Amino acid sequence: MFSPVWDGPFVAICLHESGIPENHPALKQSVEWLMAKGNPFSRDWIHKNPADVEPSGWVFEFNNQ
């Protein structure tokens, strides 16, 4: 199974904690890519969060719904 969106934040955190500065082009690009993958229509959000909170989430792979 390939899970780039799921694993992306873990890799970015590890890179930053290993000494790569937050303004490094590769780290900035990975965070921008991840933010673009956000899914504001996460289905499980409705069942686990208050109605007055804006839904948000990320897909597991690339663009699965």
Buried (B, 14 or more C-beta within 10 A) or exposed (E): EEEBBEEBEEEBEEBBEEEEEEEEEEBEEBBEEBEEBEBEEBEEBEEEEEEEEEEEEBBEEEEEE
